[in-house]
Amino acid sequence: MSLQVSGLIAGHGRVKIIHELDLDVPSGSVLAVLGPNGAGKSTLMMTLAGLLPRLGGSVAVDGHALPSGRAVSANRAGLVLVPDSRALFSSLSVQEHLSIARRKAGPTVAEIKELFPALEPRWQVAAGSLSGGEQQMLAIARALVQMPKVLLIDEMSMGLAPVIVEGLLPVVRRIAESTGATVILVEQHVRLALEVADQAIVMVHGEVTLRGSAAELRLAPERLETAYLGGDVVTAPERN
């Protein structure tokens, strides 16, 4: 269930936003995609999910190449996007969202409730009446019942208090380890993201300015700062 991206060029129309991006993310691991606003992170996620056509390069899951700009094909291949908007139906309950999205052999109700215990007492509540944190839990749960091979989570912390984010991010780690899915996590809370990720990249103006293991990057805040400013750094420093 690995994800391979080679020479990806992506954008909107003829406007190129991402330039020659390469990724190789193994099964059961978490890649944190970091960077300032406007770096191209959401464009990357939408392109991987097939919502935007590629302008160049290739995307493959387990070595199987995916067609460009075909969201249905990407979803059938196992790429599932949790968008920053969450894209929930305000009038549908938690149960209805999950029942509609669930695939055969997907996680059971009991497994979802174990992963997100805060949703259990809200099971029959409409999504529009949920708190922001509960809505995000539902959005991730809805993705999980689709049995993703590659789970794309765009700006999970959008509009959420840091304490809520601290509780949700470890769930991302648990998902990767328990399901074997590859997780690509776009996140603005850098420290928290690096605590749950295996690898990380920093994107600025559509290019990777820093990449390395999350453990190494946690120990190199000055490199992170340089990368966010667009410094020409491509690998994390080695530990002493």
C-alpha positions in Angstrom: 0.0 0.0 0.0 2.9 2.3 -0.7 2.6 5.6 -2.7 5.0 6.6 -5.4 5.1 10.0 -7.0 7.6 10.8 -9.7 8.3 14.2 -11.3 4.9 15.5 -10.4 3.9 18.8 -12.0 0.6 20.1 -10.8 -1.4 23.3 -10.8 -4.7 24.9 -11.9 -5.2 25.2 -15.6 -1.9 26.1 -17.2 -0.6 27.7 -14.0 2.1 25.4 -12.5 2.2 25.3 -8.7 4.1 22.1 -8.0 7.4 21.5 -9.8 8.9 18.1 -10.2 7.9 16.5 -6.9 9.1 13.0 -6.0 7.7 11.0 -3.1 8.0 7.3 -2.0 6.0 6.7 1.1 5.9 3.1 2.4 2.9 1.3 3.8 2.0 1.9 7.4 3.9 5.2 7.6 3.0 8.8 8.0 4.4 11.6 5.8 3.9 15.1 7.2 3.7 17.8 4.5 4.6 21.1 6.0 5.0 24.6 4.7 3.5 28.2 4.7 0.2 29.1 3.1 0.3 29.1 -0.7 3.1 26.5 -0.8 1.0 24.1 -2.9 0.1 21.6 -0.2 -3.6 21.5 -0.9 -2.9 21.4 -4.6 -0.8 18.3 -4.0 -3.5 16.6 -2.1 -6.2 17.4 -4.7 -3.9 16.2 -7.5 -3.2 12.9 -5.7 -6.9 12.4 -5.2 -7.6 12.9 -8.9 -9.6 16.1 -8.4 -7.0 18.0 -10.4 -5.3 16.7 -13.6 -1.6 16.3 -13.5 0.5 18.6 -15.7 3.3 16.1 -15.7 4.8 13.1 -13.8 3.2 10.0 -12.4 1.4 8.7 -9.4 1.2 5.0 -8.4 -0.2 2.9 -5.6 1.7 -0.3 -5.0 3.4 0.1 -8.4 0.1 0.5 -10.3 0.0 3.8 -12.2 -3.1 5.9 -11.8 -4.8 8.0 -14.6 -4.6 11.7 -14.3 -7.5 13.8 -13.1 -9.9 10.9 -12.4 -11.1 11.0 -8.9 -13.2 7.8 -9.2 -10.2 5.8 -10.4 -8.1 7.2 -7.6 -10.7 6.3 -5.0 -11.1 2.8 -6.4 -7.3 2.4 -6.2 -7.5 3.2 -2.5 -6.7 6.9 -2.3 -9.2 8.6 0.0 -9.1 12.4 0.8 -10.2 14.1 4.0 -10.5 17.7 2.7 -9.8 20.7 4.8 -13.5 21.6 4.4 -14.5 18.1 5.8 -17.2 18.0 3.1 -19.9 16.7 5.5 -23.7 16.8 4.9 -25.1 18.9 7.7 -28.5 17.2 7.8 -27.1 13.6 7.9 -26.2 11.9 11.1 -22.9 10.3 12.1 -24.4 6.9 11.4 -25.8 7.9 8.0 -22.5 9.3 6.9 -20.7 6.1 7.8 -23.4 3.8 6.4 -23.3 5.5 3.0 -19.5 5.5 2.7 -18.7 2.1 4.2 -17.4 -0.7 1.9 -17.7 -4.4 2.6 -15.2 -5.6 5.1 -14.6 -2.0 6.3 -14.2 -1.2 10.0 -17.2 -2.1 12.1 -19.3 0.3 14.1 -17.6 -1.0 17.3 -14.2 -0.4 15.8 -15.0 3.2 14.8 -16.5 3.9 18.2 -13.3 2.5 19.9 -11.2 4.8 17.7 -13.4 7.8 18.3 -15.2 7.3 21.6 -16.5 10.9 21.5 -18.7 10.0 18.5 -20.6 7.2 20.3 -23.1 9.5 22.2 -23.4 11.6 19.0 -24.2 8.6 16.7 -27.7 9.9 15.7 -26.8 13.6 15.8 -26.7 15.5 12.5 -23.2 16.6 11.4 -24.3 20.2 11.4 -24.9 20.0 15.2 -21.4 18.5 15.9 -18.5 20.5 17.3 -15.6 21.2 15.0 -13.6 18.4 16.6 -16.4 15.9 16.3 -16.9 16.9 12.7 -13.2 16.2 12.0 -13.5 12.8 13.7 -16.5 12.0 11.5 -14.6 13.1 8.4 -11.7 10.8 9.2 -14.0 7.9 10.2 -15.9 8.3 6.9 -12.6 7.9 5.1 -11.6 4.9 7.2 -14.8 2.9 6.4 -13.7 3.2 2.7 -10.7 1.1 3.6 -8.0 3.4 2.2 -4.7 2.2 1.0 -3.5 5.9 1.0 -5.2 8.3 3.4 -4.9 11.9 2.5 -5.7 14.3 5.4 -5.6 18.0 4.4 -5.3 20.5 7.3 -6.8 18.4 10.0 -6.4 21.2 12.6 -8.3 23.8 10.5 -10.4 25.8 13.0 -9.7 23.5 15.9 -8.2 24.4 19.3 -4.7 23.0 19.9 -5.9 20.8 22.7 -8.2 19.1 20.2 -5.4 18.7 17.7 -3.2 17.1 20.3 -5.9 14.4 20.9 -6.5 13.8 17.2 -3.0 13.5 15.8 -2.1 10.4 17.7 -5.1 8.7 16.1 -3.4 9.3 12.7 -0.4 7.3 14.0 -2.7 4.6 15.2 -4.5 4.4 11.9 -1.3 3.9 10.0 0.0 1.2 12.3 -3.3 -0.7 12.6 -4.4 -0.6 9.0 -1.1 -0.5 7.1 -2.4 2.5 5.2 0.0 5.1 3.9 -1.0 8.5 5.5 -0.1 11.9 3.9 -0.8 14.6 6.5 -0.9 18.3 5.6 -0.6 20.1 8.9 0.3 23.6 10.2 1.0 22.5 13.8 4.6 21.5 13.0 5.7 20.2 16.3 2.6 18.0 16.8 2.9 16.7 13.2 6.5 15.7 13.6 5.7 13.8 16.8 3.4 11.4 14.9 5.1 11.3 11.4 7.8 9.0 10.2 9.0 11.4 7.4 8.4 15.0 6.6 8.8 17.5 3.8 8.6 21.2 3.8 7.2 22.8 0.6 7.6 26.4 -0.4 6.3 27.8 -3.7 5.6 24.3 -5.0 9.1 22.9 -4.3 10.5 20.8 -1.5 13.0 22.9 0.5 13.6 20.2 3.2 13.0 16.5 3.6 14.0 14.0 6.2 12.9 11.8 9.0 10.5 13.4 11.5 12.9 12.5 14.4 15.8 14.4 12.7 13.7 17.4 11.9 12.4 17.7 15.4 16.0 18.3 16.5 16.7 20.8 13.8 14.3 23.8 14.3 16.8 26.2 12.6 16.7 24.0 9.4 12.9 24.1 9.5 12.9 27.9 9.8 15.3 28.2 6.9 13.2 25.8 4.8 10.0 27.8 5.5 11.7 30.9 4.3 12.6 29.1 1.0 16.2 28.2 1.8 17.9 25.6 -0.4 17.9 22.7 1.9 17.1 19.2 0.6 18.0 16.8 3.4 17.9 16.9 7.2 21.1 17.1 9.1 22.5 13.8 10.5 22.4 13.3 14.2 25.7 13.9 16.1 
